[in-house]
Amino acid sequence: MKFLSHKKPNKMKLKEFFVQNKETIQLIYGVSLVILIPLLIAYNTVFIIGKYSENLDVALQRQALSAGRSIYALIQDDLKDEEVLQKKIKELTSRNSEFQELSVLVKEDESFKIIASSKEDDLGKNLDFYYYQTAWVQPDNDGLATDSMALAATVEGEELIGSFSREERFWLVAMPMKDSSGKKQALLSMKISSKIVDDLTNENSSAAIYLLAITVLIVVLFLAIAVRLWDYALLYKKIKEVDKMKDEFISIASHELRTPLTAIKGYLSLVADGTYGKIENKEMKKGIDVIIASSSRLEALVEDLLNVSRIEQGRLDVSSEKIDLEPIVQEIISQLKISADEKKLLLEYEKPEKKLPLVLADSEKLKQALINLIGNSIKYTEKGSVKITTKVIDNKMEIKIADTGIGMSAEEQKHLFEKFHRVQNEKTAKITGTGLGLWITKQIVELMNGKIYLESMKDVGTQVTVKLELAK
């Protein structure tokens, strides 16, 4: 138990460290990926090329020994006749360009004498080469095959390679030749070029290196973008957190503001009604009316902010019930008629000839949406009328609100349903508003499975259409 009690705080400290240094750790992790992944790809490519070269050398060594055995079989019976042997060797080297040099040597004391060779100038020379000695003395050995790069590591090998270029790699085969009784008679020496294979290998290696470079470049670019996207993801996460905090703040602040506002409006109404005594001073009465209007505007703003917060947090409850649309429209017109009359506007509802079918909607939320829309039409119409029509088209209920107001250009309509957006021009400068009404209305309509459209012409008017589902 003692051990566990010490271990737990360490785990907590480690966790706190990771939480506090999360961004630094993520940055180190991203940079590590950018470095390690290309390195691993490069190492893997080099490793595969190396293994391929090793396997190829083994295959070439076997091929060289096989070629040696073939030549051995062709000239074995001519070892005693040096002229015939020389003729055959010249013929074999002339017909096969891969045979750079072909010689037959006999053992003389501690050296080997050349009795036949594709290089006639070397005839009669004595060679004391360790490689030939090794091939000759090893028991049960049918020959050695070694590439020139390995031979060049020794002084004697360097002399043997002689005029051959280091780039022109060849395989040196040294193979003892025996008679029928198994007695060694001579030593076959062959230099077999591997130029064709090496050229192909170098081409493939070069192509692999180029491909590796391109792959590493692509991976580095991808990882760089991935790290950048990671930063964007972290930034997005932070923005979401800040946005959430903002929504919570607006929600709390709006709730806290609503209570004193209700009290202020209530007491102001009592003062205006003369409950606390008759107001005889006209200036005071005018001032109280301004305060009441301002508090009403502030209350509308608080309510809009609360609705925005509820919608964004998914807390706005919208029910779906069968409702009769006509009484709701009549009720809204009655409420807003005073505002229309003050501006001497004609506010009317064109009743349909037949009774309308029921619609699926939330009655209170629908009222709120229609009050916003009709109220906006009245607000932005200087003279003329605001007309509301309702009819069924394509199995949908269409509510149209048409006014003869100031209208909007096509450019001004683009951002109309965005939060806090208001059309800014000379005619709208004195009209108050939060820029939230249309956004809230659109969200409410869509939550009721409806749609909202707007058509407008500058200095002609605006028509808003709301489509709702019919009740089955």
Helices and strands as residue ranges (DSSP letters): H 2-20, H 22-75, G 76-78, H 82-95, E 99-108, E 111-117, G 120-122, E 126-127, H 130-137, E 144-147, H 148-151, H 155-161, E 170-178, E 184-193, H 195-273, H 282-312, E 321-323, H 325-342, E 346-350, E 359-361, H 363-379, E 385-393, E 396-403, H 410-413, H 437-447, E 451-457, E 461-469
